[in-house]
Amino acid sequence: MNQDEALWEQGIAVIGMSVRFPGAGNPEAFWDLLSRGIHAVRQFSDEELREAGIPEEIFNHPQYVKAKGILDEPELFDAEFFGMSPREAEWTDPQQRLFLECGYEALEDAAYVPDTYAGRIGVFGGCSLSTYMLNHIARYEPHSGLEELMKLMLGNDKDYLTSRLSYKLNLKGPGVTVQTACSTSLVAVHMACQSLLSGESDMALAGGSTVTFPNRAGYRYQQGLITSPEGVCRAFDREAQGTVFGNGVGVVVLKRLEKAVEDGDFVYAVIRGSAVNNDGRLKAGFTAPSPEGQAEVIADALASAGVHPDTVSYVEAHGTGTSVGDPIEIAGLTMAYRQWTERSGFCAIGSVKTNIGHLDCAAGVAGLIKTVLALHHRQIPPSLHFREPNPQIDFLNSPFFVNTKLSDWVAGSSPRRAGVSSFGIGATNAHVVLEEAPDIKEAESARPWHALLLSAKTEPALVAACGRMSAYLSAHPSAPMEEIAFTTQVGRKAYPLRSAVVCRDAEEARRLLDRRAAEGTVRPPAEDQAQAWLFLPWEENKLPGLLELCRSEPVFRHGLLQALEKAEAVSGMSLSGLASALCADPPAAEPPQLPPRLRAIVSVAASCSVAAFLGELGLQPALVGGEEEGEYAAACIAGVYPLEEAIRLAIARASLEEGGEEEAFARVLGSVSRAAAQIPYLNERQGELGHDPDPPGGGRWLRMALDLALEERPMRVISIGAPLRDDSRDALSCFDALSLTETLAVLWEAGCDLDWPARYRLEKRCRVPLPTYPFERKRYTLRRPEDGSVIRAAEPEIAACASPAEPEAPGRLEDGDPRRMLERNLSRFYQEVLGLPQIDIHTPLYELGGDSLNKMQVISRIRETYPVPLNVKRLYEAQTIAELADSIELSFIELLEQDQSIKE
């Protein structure tokens, strides 16, 4: 592990990422594109441009360049997943929608759930001018009122990019929208780093989004501007004449390195330092770059990182491919490096713009993610379209050379390091210094069985999630299963529909997941999560399972050792040797032979330790019972005896079974104080349930008592110490690693929300990147009319108002019924505001994706339609259409009563 103190004190770890770039929908695909040297900028046919609505006289112009880096189907979005109504999704700029999706995916890649994260998560990012608004929404309502303007502003204004992400994902750190033109997203990264270093944020998302419309459209080339006449960016090349623009979204998740390593985060790379400045007036014009300004920001970043330029072996340049900008950038880089080194030709440079185009506000984070992936894979990808250097660039006397092929990134005497530059029009410059992730020793796996957990909001998404995980395991057969299971347990939000598989290795997991995906069946969560815990004696044939639990579950082992300490104090026996034998790793060839009294002690101690372990995960029984010494463990869990007294009774009982005197057992039994049970406890009195039981006694009564109890209230039965014999109740059990893991998996799948981090509180586990949520995207866009008239969304279908769960009574809601008419009008208002084709009158507005603004829009329509005094506060508090109708009817009744009183 790197022991550089500055790295650990100031280093910022990149622990998660998500991208939507031309030709790449995720980081893996992006690296594949980069490493293979793929040019992802599209050249359009006339038919494609015609379908996109570009007039023929425009794209047939001799200077029109039919090229752009595009995203596939950027209008697609999973509105339901994010609780947005169709209308809200339509009115929200896709670059904001995709930023929201990428933010969620980046946190999943980092394996964190915002709702359960104890710290503050900040968001820093920016987006481009909303051409979606200009090309679509602004044409809809040329005479819009305040209501439409508010929707327009909230869905498209740059100000709300980060606020929307913070709101939707429940992030409580600073949400700051950054706007510095082309350098926006790298400046956002710098600001996120500062927020982390100051303690303002504990984790931070940073990135940018640019999605311009029409998606398939070129541009008219004009000499002297920064665009290329051929739609190709040839950074630093003799033939370079400009850049080509593209669409893209990128987000990274950042955390202080020291904390990331402590938390077991997967670290892609480390930001050692960063800097931001502006050229001021030290340049030819407002849009012109300045070598002095760029040199200063690079030198500041190197100084902030505390590294020598000789140790930096790659720089991801701004690299726009302009004849003026490229020489200025290399001059600035050389000027900065020459403050410390006279070496030449040792540092590779490249530009991601040669692959995917210039992504405007997302350009900086695209370069950052490219470099982070290069450090992670220890390879430098090629910079494309370079044959001969720009004659105005003196590469021979500079530290730099253009890297034109995929190269292994050879380590020197220092860690692999890189720089990333991004310079905005208007000259806000940013530079970041990166370093490869430190070597972190992987934790050893002790668990022979693993529970992989997958969940989703819908059945198709859950089936897709199973398929994604199976494909991942196929591609990564040697991936650490312990860490994969840990990540699914602590790093994924548990949605209502769940699937859990218990496996030993990747191959078994893949086979089980494929079966789940092929079946396509999803078990709904159980309505009643009540459990009955039955404590059975740990017989000798179950001791190997107990030894396995001791080795594989540190929290259980810790509880068992504490219980044995108490048993030693109560019994007067020396149990240290027993404790060592139970927890030996590796275990002895044969399990220890235990005489009856020791077996009774172990049985009670182990049963209570399993119960305590389950309790730490958030499980509690609604009913307990036991057999033999298991009765005393059950009584202890019910609160009848403390653990020490339960052990005393178990020892006395074992002595009696060995031929001891009944009087001695009776004396022990009489000396034990009993409390009222806090949990219903099965006792011998004809199988009744009691809270204040008689002293436990043996017998076959347990099965009968359990049957009677389950007739009153169905419960999930969990046996501890051994499986139930001849059981037809589909009971769970906990007596070895497999049965415990299966029990936890089944309970979670049935809807129990377990405190998984509590399981790992005494061990160090690591998160790993896994497939993210399979969004179910639908197209949300506002279409332009062919006749040039005002554009409007399709009018929603007027659907039946009655809830399907409550069939209409014959004649109750016939045409002409005032209540029916009122509900139909209210449904229409909701449909217009939310864009939904059908609405259940008993479904709350928030479940339909509505918000307070939508409610006020509905109330505005109500007041226009029913010009009578209405109680607006009461209307606002109504959650459903049915409640709104009740409120309006009440207002009419109150009005009639007032009129009647006046007449009287």
QUIFENKA-V154167 format. One record per residue. N is the residue number from 1. RES is the residue in one small letter. SS is DSSP state (alpha for helix, beta for strand, coil for the rest). OMEGA is omega as a letter, one per 40 degrees, with the letter a starting at -180 (none if undefined). BURIAL is I if it has 16 or more other C-alpha atoms within 10 Angstrom, else O. Layout:
BEGIN
N/RES/SS/OMEGA/BURIAL  N/RES/SS/OMEGA/BURIAL
END
This chain:
BEGIN
1/m/coil/i/O  2/n/coil/a/O  3/q/coil/i/O  4/d/coil/a/O  5/e/alpha/a/O  6/a/alpha/i/O  7/l/alpha/a/I  8/w/alpha/a/I  9/e/alpha/a/O  10/q/alpha/a/I  11/g/coil/i/I  12/i/beta/a/I  13/a/beta/i/I  14/v/beta/a/I  15/i/beta/i/I  16/g/beta/i/I  17/m/beta/i/I  18/s/beta/a/I  19/v/beta/i/I  20/r/beta/a/I  21/f/beta/i/I  22/p/coil/i/I  23/g/coil/a/I  24/a/beta/a/I  25/g/coil/i/I  26/n/coil/a/I  27/p/alpha/a/I  28/e/alpha/i/O  29/a/alpha/i/O  30/f/alpha/i/I  31/w/alpha/i/I  32/d/alpha/i/O  33/l/alpha/a/I  34/l/alpha/a/I  35/s/alpha/i/I  36/r/coil/i/O  37/g/coil/a/I  38/i/coil/i/I  39/h/coil/a/I  40/a/coil/i/I  41/v/coil/a/I  42/r/beta/i/I  43/q/beta/a/I  44/f/coil/i/O  45/s/coil/i/O  46/d/alpha/a/O  47/e/alpha/i/O  48/e/alpha/a/O  49/l/alpha/i/I  50/r/alpha/i/O  51/e/alpha/i/O  52/a/coil/i/O  53/g/coil/i/O  54/i/coil/a/I  55/p/coil/a/O  56/e/alpha/a/O  57/e/alpha/i/O  58/i/alpha/a/O  59/f/alpha/i/I  60/n/coil/i/O  61/h/coil/a/O  62/p/coil/a/O  63/q/coil/a/O  64/y/beta/a/I  65/v/beta/a/I  66/k/coil/a/I  67/a/beta/i/I  68/k/beta/i/I  69/g/beta/a/I  70/i/coil/i/I  71/l/coil/i/I  72/d/coil/i/O  73/e/coil/a/O  74/p/coil/i/I  75/e/coil/a/I  76/l/beta/a/I  77/f/beta/i/I  78/d/coil/a/I  79/a/coil/a/I  80/e/coil/a/I  81/f/coil/a/O  82/f/coil/i/I  83/g/coil/i/I  84/m/coil/i/I  85/s/coil/i/I  86/p/alpha/a/I  87/r/alpha/i/I  88/e/alpha/i/I  89/a/alpha/i/I  90/e/alpha/a/I  91/w/coil/i/I  92/t/coil/a/I  93/d/coil/i/I  94/p/alpha/i/I  95/q/alpha/i/I  96/q/alpha/i/I  97/r/alpha/a/I  98/l/alpha/i/I  99/f/alpha/i/I  100/l/alpha/i/I  101/e/alpha/a/I  102/c/alpha/i/I  103/g/alpha/i/I  104/y/alpha/a/I  105/e/alpha/a/I  106/a/alpha/i/I  107/l/alpha/i/I  108/e/alpha/i/I  109/d/alpha/i/I  110/a/alpha/i/I  111/a/coil/i/I  112/y/coil/i/I  113/v/coil/a/I  114/p/alpha/a/I  115/d/alpha/a/O  116/t/alpha/a/O  117/y/coil/a/O  118/a/coil/a/O  119/g/coil/i/O  120/r/coil/i/I  121/i/beta/i/I  122/g/beta/i/I  123/v/beta/i/I  124/f/beta/a/I  125/g/beta/i/I  126/g/beta/i/I  127/c/beta/a/I  128/s/coil/i/I  129/l/coil/a/I  130/s/coil/i/I  131/t/alpha/i/I  132/y/alpha/i/I  133/m/alpha/a/I  134/l/alpha/a/O  135/n/alpha/a/I  136/h/coil/a/I  137/i/alpha/a/I  138/a/alpha/i/I  139/r/alpha/a/I  140/y/coil/a/I  141/e/coil/a/O  142/p/coil/i/O  143/h/coil/a/O  144/s/coil/i/O  145/g/coil/a/O  146/l/alpha/a/O  147/e/alpha/a/O  148/e/alpha/i/O  149/l/alpha/i/O  150/m/alpha/i/O  151/k/alpha/i/I  152/l/alpha/a/I  153/m/alpha/a/O  154/l/alpha/a/I  155/g/alpha/a/I  156/n/alpha/a/I  157/d/coil/i/I  158/k/alpha/a/I  159/d/alpha/a/I  160/y/alpha/a/I  161/l/alpha/a/I  162/t/alpha/i/I  163/s/alpha/i/I  164/r/alpha/i/I  165/l/alpha/i/I  166/s/alpha/a/I  167/y/alpha/a/O  168/k/alpha/a/O  169/l/alpha/i/I  170/n/coil/i/O  171/l/coil/a/I  172/k/coil/i/O  173/g/coil/i/I  174/p/coil/i/I  175/g/beta/a/I  176/v/beta/i/I  177/t/beta/a/I  178/v/coil/i/I  179/q/coil/i/I  180/t/coil/i/I  181/a/alpha/a/I  182/c/alpha/a/I  183/s/alpha/a/I  184/t/alpha/a/I  185/s/alpha/i/I  186/l/alpha/i/I  187/v/alpha/i/I  188/a/alpha/i/I  189/v/alpha/i/I  190/h/alpha/a/I  191/m/alpha/i/I  192/a/alpha/i/I  193/c/alpha/i/I  194/q/alpha/i/I  195/s/alpha/i/I  196/l/alpha/a/I  197/l/alpha/i/I  198/s/alpha/a/O  199/g/coil/i/O  200/e/coil/i/I  201/s/coil/i/I  202/d/coil/i/I  203/m/beta/a/I  204/a/beta/i/I  205/l/beta/i/I  206/a/beta/i/I  207/g/beta/a/I  208/g/beta/a/I  209/s/beta/i/I  210/t/beta/i/I  211/v/coil/a/I  212/t/coil/a/I  213/f/coil/e/I  214/p/coil/a/I  215/n/coil/i/I  216/r/coil/a/I  217/a/coil/i/I  218/g/coil/a/I  219/y/beta/i/I  220/r/beta/a/I  221/y/coil/i/I  222/q/coil/a/O  223/q/coil/a/O  224/g/coil/i/O  225/l/coil/a/O  226/i/coil/a/I  227/t/beta/a/I  228/s/coil/i/I  229/p/coil/a/I  230/e/coil/a/I  231/g/coil/a/I  232/v/coil/i/I  233/c/coil/a/I  234/r/coil/a/I  235/a/coil/i/I  236/f/coil/a/I  237/d/beta/i/I  238/r/coil/a/I  239/e/coil/a/I  240/a/coil/i/I  241/q/coil/i/I  242/g/coil/a/I  243/t/beta/i/I  244/v/coil/a/I  245/f/beta/a/I  246/g/beta/i/I  247/n/coil/i/I  248/g/beta/i/I  249/v/beta/i/I  250/g/beta/i/I  251/v/beta/i/I  252/v/beta/i/I  253/v/beta/a/I  254/l/beta/i/I  255/k/beta/i/I  256/r/beta/a/I  257/l/alpha/a/I  258/e/alpha/a/O  259/k/alpha/a/I  260/a/alpha/i/I  261/v/alpha/i/I  262/e/alpha/a/O  263/d/coil/i/O  264/g/coil/a/I  265/d/coil/i/I  266/f/coil/a/I  267/v/coil/i/I  268/y/coil/a/I  269/a/beta/a/I  270/v/beta/i/I  271/i/beta/a/I  272/r/beta/a/I  273/g/beta/i/I  274/s/beta/i/I  275/a/beta/i/I  276/v/beta/i/I  277/n/beta/i/I  278/n/beta/a/I  279/d/coil/a/I  280/g/coil/a/O  281/r/coil/a/O  282/l/coil/a/O  283/k/coil/a/O  284/a/coil/a/O  285/g/coil/a/O  286/f/coil/a/O  287/t/coil/a/O  288/a/coil/i/I  289/p/coil/i/I  290/s/coil/i/I  291/p/alpha/a/I  292/e/alpha/i/I  293/g/alpha/i/I  294/q/alpha/i/I  295/a/alpha/a/I  296/e/alpha/a/I  297/v/alpha/i/I  298/i/alpha/i/I  299/a/alpha/i/I  300/d/alpha/i/I  301/a/alpha/i/I  302/l/alpha/i/I  303/a/alpha/i/I  304/s/alpha/a/I  305/a/alpha/a/I  306/g/coil/a/O  307/v/coil/i/I  308/h/coil/i/O  309/p/alpha/i/I  310/d/alpha/a/I  311/t/alpha/i/I  312/v/coil/a/I  313/s/coil/i/I  314/y/beta/i/I  315/v/beta/i/I  316/e/beta/a/I  317/a/coil/i/I  318/h/coil/i/I  319/g/coil/a/I  320/t/coil/i/I  321/g/coil/i/I  322/t/coil/a/I  323/s/coil/i/I  324/v/coil/a/I  325/g/alpha/a/I  326/d/alpha/i/I  327/p/alpha/i/I  328/i/alpha/a/I  329/e/alpha/i/I  330/i/alpha/i/I  331/a/alpha/i/I  332/g/alpha/i/I  333/l/alpha/a/I  334/t/alpha/i/I  335/m/alpha/a/I  336/a/alpha/a/I  337/y/alpha/a/I  338/r/coil/i/I  339/q/coil/a/O  340/w/coil/a/O  341/t/coil/i/O  342/e/coil/i/O  343/r/coil/a/O  344/s/coil/i/I  345/g/coil/a/O  346/f/coil/a/O  347/c/beta/i/I  348/a/beta/i/I  349/i/beta/i/I  350/g/beta/i/I  351/s/coil/i/I  352/v/coil/i/I  353/k/alpha/i/I  354/t/alpha/i/I  355/n/alpha/a/I  356/i/alpha/a/I  357/g/coil/a/I  358/h/beta/a/I  359/l/coil/i/I  360/d/alpha/a/I  361/c/alpha/i/I  362/a/alpha/a/I  363/a/alpha/a/I  364/g/alpha/a/I  365/v/alpha/i/I  366/a/alpha/i/I  367/g/alpha/i/I  368/l/alpha/a/I  369/i/alpha/i/I  370/k/alpha/a/I  371/t/alpha/i/I  372/v/alpha/i/I  373/l/alpha/i/I  374/a/alpha/i/I  375/l/alpha/a/I  376/h/alpha/a/I  377/h/alpha/i/O  378/r/coil/i/I  379/q/beta/i/I  380/i/beta/a/I  381/p/coil/a/I  382/p/coil/i/I  383/s/coil/a/I  384/l/coil/i/I  385/h/coil/i/I  386/f/coil/i/I  387/r/coil/i/O  388/e/coil/a/O  389/p/beta/i/I  390/n/coil/a/I  391/p/coil/i/O  392/q/coil/i/O  393/i/coil/a/I  394/d/coil/a/I  395/f/alpha/a/I  396/l/alpha/a/O  397/n/alpha/i/O  398/s/coil/i/I  399/p/coil/a/I  400/f/beta/i/I  401/f/beta/a/I  402/v/beta/i/I  403/n/coil/a/I  404/t/coil/i/I  405/k/coil/i/O  406/l/coil/a/O  407/s/beta/i/O  408/d/beta/a/O  409/w/coil/a/I  410/v/coil/i/O  411/a/coil/i/O  412/g/coil/i/O  413/s/coil/i/O  414/s/coil/i/O  415/p/coil/i/I  416/r/coil/a/I  417/r/beta/a/I  418/a/beta/i/I  419/g/beta/i/I  420/v/beta/a/I  421/s/beta/i/I  422/s/beta/a/I  423/f/beta/a/I  424/g/coil/i/I  425/i/coil/a/O  426/g/coil/i/I  427/a/coil/i/I  428/t/beta/a/I  429/n/beta/i/I  430/a/beta/i/I  431/h/beta/a/I  432/v/beta/i/I  433/v/beta/a/I  434/l/beta/i/I  435/e/beta/i/I  436/e/beta/a/I  437/a/coil/i/I  438/p/coil/i/I  439/d/coil/a/O  440/i/coil/a/O  441/k/coil/i/O  442/e/coil/i/O  443/a/coil/i/O  444/e/coil/i/O  445/s/coil/i/O  446/a/coil/a/O  447/r/coil/i/I  448/p/coil/a/O  449/w/coil/a/I  450/h/beta/i/I  451/a/beta/i/I  452/l/beta/a/I  453/l/beta/i/I  454/l/beta/i/I  455/s/beta/a/I  456/a/beta/i/I  457/k/coil/a/I  458/t/coil/i/I  459/e/alpha/i/I  460/p/alpha/i/I  461/a/alpha/i/I  462/l/alpha/i/I  463/v/alpha/i/I  464/a/alpha/i/I  465/a/alpha/i/I  466/c/alpha/i/I  467/g/alpha/i/I  468/r/alpha/a/I  469/m/alpha/i/I  470/s/alpha/i/I  471/a/alpha/i/I  472/y/alpha/a/I  473/l/alpha/i/I  474/s/alpha/a/I  475/a/alpha/a/O  476/h/coil/a/O  477/p/coil/a/O  478/s/coil/i/O  479/a/coil/a/O  480/p/coil/a/I  481/m/alpha/i/I  482/e/alpha/a/I  483/e/alpha/i/I  484/i/alpha/i/I  485/a/alpha/i/I  486/f/alpha/a/I  487/t/alpha/i/I  488/t/alpha/a/I  489/q/alpha/a/I  490/v/alpha/a/I  491/g/coil/i/I  492/r/coil/i/I  493/k/coil/a/I  494/a/coil/i/I  495/y/coil/a/O  496/p/coil/a/I  497/l/beta/a/I  498/r/beta/i/I  499/s/beta/a/I  500/a/beta/i/I  501/v/beta/i/I  502/v/beta/a/I  503/c/beta/i/I  504/r/coil/a/O  505/d/coil/a/I  506/a/alpha/a/I  507/e/alpha/i/O  508/e/alpha/i/O  509/a/alpha/a/I  510/r/alpha/a/I  511/r/alpha/i/O  512/l/alpha/i/I  513/l/alpha/i/I  514/d/alpha/i/I  515/r/alpha/i/O  516/r/alpha/a/I  517/a/alpha/i/I  518/a/alpha/i/O  519/e/alpha/i/O  520/g/coil/a/O  521/t/coil/a/O  522/v/coil/i/I  523/r/coil/i/O  524/p/coil/i/O  525/p/coil/i/I  526/a/coil/i/O  527/e/coil/a/O  528/d/coil/a/O  529/q/coil/a/I  530/a/coil/a/I  531/q/beta/i/I  532/a/beta/a/I  533/w/beta/i/I  534/l/beta/a/I  535/f/beta/a/I  536/l/coil/a/I  537/p/coil/i/I  538/w/coil/a/I  539/e/coil/a/O  540/e/alpha/a/O  541/n/alpha/i/O  542/k/alpha/i/I  543/l/alpha/i/I  544/p/alpha/i/I  545/g/alpha/i/I  546/l/alpha/i/I  547/l/alpha/i/I  548/e/alpha/i/I  549/l/alpha/i/I  550/c/alpha/a/I  551/r/alpha/a/I  552/s/alpha/a/I  553/e/coil/a/I  554/p/alpha/a/I  555/v/alpha/i/I  556/f/alpha/a/I  557/r/alpha/i/I  558/h/alpha/i/O  559/g/alpha/i/I  560/l/alpha/i/I  561/l/alpha/i/I  562/q/alpha/i/O  563/a/alpha/i/I  564/l/alpha/i/I  565/e/alpha/i/I  566/k/alpha/i/I  567/a/alpha/i/I  568/e/alpha/i/I  569/a/alpha/a/O  570/v/alpha/a/O  571/s/alpha/a/I  572/g/coil/i/O  573/m/coil/i/O  574/s/coil/a/O  575/l/coil/a/I  576/s/alpha/i/O  577/g/alpha/i/O  578/l/alpha/i/I  579/a/alpha/i/I  580/s/alpha/a/O  581/a/alpha/a/O  582/l/alpha/a/I  583/c/coil/a/I  584/a/coil/i/O  585/d/coil/e/O  586/p/coil/a/O  587/p/coil/i/I  588/a/coil/a/O  589/a/coil/i/O  590/e/coil/i/O  591/p/coil/a/I  592/p/coil/i/O  593/q/coil/a/O  594/l/coil/i/O  595/p/coil/a/O  596/p/alpha/a/I  597/r/alpha/i/I  598/l/alpha/i/I  599/r/alpha/i/I  600/a/alpha/i/I  601/i/alpha/a/I  602/v/alpha/a/I  603/s/alpha/i/I  604/v/alpha/a/I  605/a/alpha/a/I  606/a/alpha/a/I  607/s/alpha/i/I  608/c/alpha/i/I  609/s/alpha/i/I  610/v/alpha/i/I  611/a/alpha/i/I  612/a/alpha/i/I  613/f/alpha/i/I  614/l/alpha/i/I  615/g/alpha/i/O  616/e/alpha/i/I  617/l/coil/i/I  618/g/coil/a/O  619/l/coil/i/I  620/q/coil/i/I  621/p/coil/i/I  622/a/coil/a/I  623/l/beta/i/I  624/v/beta/i/I  625/g/beta/a/I  626/g/beta/i/I  627/e/coil/i/I  628/e/coil/a/I  629/e/alpha/i/I  630/g/alpha/i/I  631/e/alpha/a/I  632/y/alpha/i/I  633/a/alpha/i/I  634/a/alpha/i/I  635/a/alpha/i/I  636/c/alpha/a/I  637/i/alpha/i/I  638/a/alpha/a/I  639/g/coil/a/I  640/v/coil/a/I  641/y/coil/i/I  642/p/coil/a/I  643/l/alpha/a/I  644/e/alpha/a/I  645/e/alpha/i/I  646/a/alpha/i/I  647/i/alpha/i/I  648/r/alpha/i/I  649/l/alpha/i/I  650/a/alpha/i/I  651/i/alpha/a/I  652/a/alpha/a/I  653/r/alpha/i/I  654/a/alpha/i/I  655/s/alpha/i/I  656/l/alpha/i/I  657/e/alpha/i/O  658/e/coil/i/O  659/g/coil/i/O  660/g/coil/a/O  661/e/coil/i/O  662/e/alpha/i/O  663/e/alpha/i/O  664/a/alpha/i/O  665/f/alpha/a/I  666/a/alpha/i/O  667/r/alpha/i/O  668/v/alpha/a/I  669/l/alpha/a/I  670/g/alpha/a/O  671/s/alpha/a/O  672/v/coil/i/O  673/s/coil/a/O  674/r/coil/i/I  675/a/coil/i/I  676/a/coil/a/O  677/a/coil/i/I  678/q/coil/i/I  679/i/coil/i/I  680/p/coil/a/I  681/y/beta/i/I  682/l/beta/i/I  683/n/coil/a/I  684/e/coil/a/I  685/r/coil/i/O  686/q/coil/i/O  687/g/coil/i/I  688/e/coil/i/I  689/l/beta/a/I  690/g/beta/i/I  691/h/coil/a/I  692/d/coil/a/I  693/p/coil/i/I  694/d/coil/i/O  695/p/coil/a/O  696/p/coil/i/I  697/g/coil/a/O  698/g/coil/i/O  699/g/coil/i/O  700/r/coil/a/O  701/w/alpha/a/I  702/l/alpha/a/I  703/r/alpha/i/I  704/m/alpha/i/O  705/a/alpha/i/I  706/l/alpha/i/I  707/d/alpha/i/O  708/l/alpha/a/O  709/a/alpha/a/I  710/l/alpha/i/O  711/e/alpha/i/O  712/e/alpha/a/O  713/r/coil/i/O  714/p/coil/a/O  715/m/coil/i/I  716/r/beta/a/I  717/v/beta/i/I  718/i/beta/i/I  719/s/beta/a/I  720/i/beta/a/I  721/g/coil/a/I  722/a/coil/i/I  723/p/coil/i/I  724/l/coil/a/I  725/r/coil/i/O  726/d/coil/a/O  727/d/coil/i/O  728/s/coil/a/O  729/r/coil/a/O  730/d/coil/a/O  731/a/coil/i/I  732/l/beta/i/I  733/s/beta/i/I  734/c/beta/i/I  735/f/coil/i/I  736/d/coil/a/I  737/a/alpha/a/I  738/l/alpha/a/I  739/s/alpha/i/I  740/l/alpha/a/I  741/t/alpha/i/I  742/e/alpha/i/I  743/t/alpha/i/I  744/l/alpha/a/I  745/a/alpha/a/I  746/v/alpha/i/I  747/l/alpha/i/I  748/w/alpha/a/I  749/e/alpha/a/I  750/a/coil/i/I  751/g/coil/i/I  752/c/coil/i/I  753/d/coil/a/O  754/l/coil/i/I  755/d/coil/a/I  756/w/alpha/i/I  757/p/alpha/i/O  758/a/alpha/i/I  759/r/alpha/a/I  760/y/coil/a/O  761/r/coil/a/O  762/l/coil/i/O  763/e/coil/i/O  764/k/coil/i/O  765/r/coil/a/I  766/c/coil/i/I  767/r/coil/i/I  768/v/coil/i/I  769/p/coil/a/I  770/l/coil/i/I  771/p/coil/a/I  772/t/coil/a/I  773/y/coil/i/I  774/p/coil/a/I  775/f/coil/i/I  776/e/coil/a/O  777/r/coil/i/O  778/k/beta/a/O  779/r/beta/i/O  780/y/coil/a/I  781/t/coil/i/I  782/l/coil/a/I  783/r/coil/i/O  784/r/coil/i/I  785/p/coil/a/O  786/e/coil/a/O  787/d/coil/i/O  788/g/coil/i/O  789/s/coil/a/O  790/v/coil/a/O  791/i/coil/i/I  792/r/coil/i/O  793/a/coil/i/I  794/a/coil/i/O  795/e/coil/a/O  796/p/coil/i/I  797/e/coil/i/O  798/i/coil/a/I  799/a/coil/i/O  800/a/coil/a/O  801/c/coil/a/I  802/a/coil/i/I  803/s/coil/i/O  804/p/coil/a/O  805/a/coil/a/O  806/e/coil/a/O  807/p/coil/a/O  808/e/coil/i/O  809/a/coil/a/O  810/p/coil/i/O  811/g/coil/a/O  812/r/coil/a/O  813/l/coil/i/O  814/e/coil/i/O  815/d/coil/a/O  816/g/coil/i/O  817/d/coil/a/O  818/p/alpha/i/O  819/r/alpha/i/I  820/r/alpha/i/I  821/m/alpha/i/O  822/l/alpha/a/I  823/e/alpha/i/I  824/r/alpha/i/I  825/n/alpha/i/I  826/l/alpha/i/I  827/s/alpha/i/I  828/r/alpha/i/I  829/f/alpha/i/I  830/y/alpha/a/I  831/q/alpha/i/I  832/e/alpha/a/I  833/v/alpha/a/I  834/l/alpha/a/I  835/g/coil/a/I  836/l/coil/a/I  837/p/coil/a/I  838/q/coil/a/I  839/i/coil/i/I  840/d/coil/a/I  841/i/coil/a/I  842/h/coil/i/I  843/t/coil/i/O  844/p/coil/a/I  845/l/alpha/a/I  846/y/alpha/i/I  847/e/alpha/i/O  848/l/alpha/a/I  849/g/coil/a/I  850/g/coil/i/I  851/d/coil/a/I  852/s/alpha/i/O  853/l/alpha/i/O  854/n/alpha/a/I  855/k/alpha/i/I  856/m/alpha/i/O  857/q/alpha/i/I  858/v/alpha/a/I  859/i/alpha/i/I  860/s/alpha/i/O  861/r/alpha/i/I  862/i/alpha/a/I  863/r/alpha/i/O  864/e/alpha/a/O  865/t/alpha/a/O  866/y/coil/a/O  867/p/coil/i/O  868/v/coil/i/O  869/p/coil/i/O  870/l/coil/i/I  871/n/coil/a/O  872/v/alpha/i/O  873/k/alpha/i/O  874/r/alpha/i/O  875/l/alpha/a/I  876/y/alpha/a/O  877/e/alpha/i/O  878/a/coil/a/I  879/q/coil/a/I  880/t/coil/i/I  881/i/alpha/i/I  882/a/alpha/i/I  883/e/alpha/i/I  884/l/alpha/i/I  885/a/alpha/i/I  886/d/alpha/a/I  887/s/alpha/a/I  888/i/alpha/i/I  889/e/alpha/i/I  890/l/alpha/i/O  891/s/alpha/i/I  892/f/alpha/i/I  893/i/alpha/i/O  894/e/alpha/i/O  895/l/alpha/i/O  896/l/alpha/i/O  897/e/alpha/i/O  898/q/alpha/i/O  899/d/alpha/a/O  900/q/alpha/a/O  901/s/alpha/i/O  902/i/alpha/a/O  903/k/alpha/a/O  904/e/coil/none/O
END
